[in-house]
Amino acid sequence: MGKVILVGATKGGVGKSISSYNLAYSLVSLGIELWGLNVRTDAEAKKNFVQQTVK
């Protein structure tokens, strides 16, 4: 059975991305199979997504 690890905070700029990256790197280094998903709900992320998918 798989496990889910969530890294989240309501405030931006608190180190969620780098913490997630470091955790993922460490788990893969231990030989653990890993899937990652980055979900952003802020307006800037949505704008970037639309720009990338329209091109």
KEKE-3310 file (N, C-alpha, C; in steps of 0.2 Angstrom, whole numbers, plus 5000, padded with zeros to 4 digits):
npx = (5004:5003:5009:5005:5012:5011:5016:5013:5006:4998:5003:5014:5031:5038:5046:5041:5042:5057:5058:5050:5057:5069:5065:5060:5072:5079:5072:5071:5085:5086:5081:5067:5052:5045:5032:5028:5018:5013:5003:4996:4986:4985:4983:4993:4999:4989:4988:5000:4999:4988:4994:5005:4998:4991:5000)
npy = (4994:5011:5027:5044:5059:5076:5092:5107:5124:5139:5151:5160:5157:5151:5140:5128:5122:5119:5111:5100:5096:5092:5082:5073:5069:5063:5052:5045:5043:5033:5022:5022:5021:5034:5046:5062:5077:5093:5105:5120:5133:5147:5163:5167:5155:5149:5157:5155:5142:5142:5150:5141:5130:5135:5138)
npz = (5000:4996:5001:5006:5006:5010:5007:5012:5014:5019:5017:5005:5000:5010:5009:5003:4991:4989:5000:4997:4986:4991:5000:4991:4983:4993:4997:4984:4983:4993:4986:4985:4976:4968:4966:4960:4962:4958:4964:4961:4966:4965:4956:4947:4944:4937:4926:4920:4917:4907:4897:4893:4889:4878:4868)
capx = (5000:5007:5008:5004:5015:5009:5019:5008:5006:4993:5007:5019:5038:5040:5050:5037:5045:5063:5057:5048:5062:5074:5062:5060:5078:5082:5068:5074:5092:5085:5078:5060:5049:5041:5028:5027:5013:5013:4997:4996:4980:4986:4981:4999:5000:4984:4989:5006:4996:4985:4999:5009:4994:4988:5005)
capy = (5000:5017:5032:5050:5064:5082:5098:5113:5130:5144:5157:5158:5159:5147:5134:5122:5119:5116:5106:5095:5093:5088:5076:5068:5067:5059:5046:5042:5040:5027:5017:5022:5023:5041:5050:5069:5081:5100:5108:5127:5136:5154:5166:5167:5148:5147:5161:5152:5136:5144:5152:5135:5125:5138:5139)
capz = (5000:4995:5007:5003:5010:5008:5009:5011:5019:5016:5015:5000:5001:5016:5007:5001:4985:4991:5005:4993:4982:4996:5003:4985:4982:4999:4996:4978:4985:4997:4982:4986:4970:4970:4961:4963:4959:4961:4963:4963:4965:4964:4950:4943:4942:4932:4921:4917:4914:4901:4892:4891:4885:4872:4863)
cpx = (5005:5005:5008:5008:5014:5013:5015:5008:5001:4997:5012:5026:5040:5044:5047:5041:5052:5063:5055:5053:5067:5072:5062:5067:5081:5078:5070:5081:5092:5082:5070:5057:5044:5038:5027:5021:5013:5007:4997:4989:4980:4984:4987:5000:4995:4985:4995:5003:4993:4989:5003:5004:4991:4993:5005)
cpy = (5006:5022:5039:5055:5071:5087:5104:5118:5135:5150:5155:5160:5156:5141:5128:5118:5115:5111:5099:5091:5089:5082:5070:5065:5062:5052:5042:5039:5034:5021:5017:5024:5029:5044:5057:5073:5088:5103:5115:5130:5144:5157:5166:5160:5146:5151:5158:5145:5137:5146:5146:5131:5128:5138:5133)
cpz = (5000:5001:5003:5008:5006:5011:5007:5016:5015:5014:5010:5003:5008:5015:5005:4996:4986:4996:5002:4989:4986:4998:4997:4984:4987:4998:4990:4980:4989:4993:4982:4979:4972:4964:4964:4959:4962:4959:4966:4962:4965:4957:4945:4940:4936:4926:4917:4914:4907:4896:4889:4887:4878:4866:4858)
residu = (MET:GLY:LYS:VAL:ILE:LEU:VAL:GLY:ALA:THR:LYS:GLY:GLY:VAL:GLY:LYS:SER:ILE:SER:SER:TYR:ASN:LEU:ALA:TYR:SER:LEU:VAL:SER:LEU:GLY:ILE:GLU:LEU:TRP:GLY:LEU:ASN:VAL:ARG:THR:ASP:ALA:GLU:ALA:LYS:LYS:ASN:PHE:VAL:GLN:GLN:THR:VAL:LYS)
# end
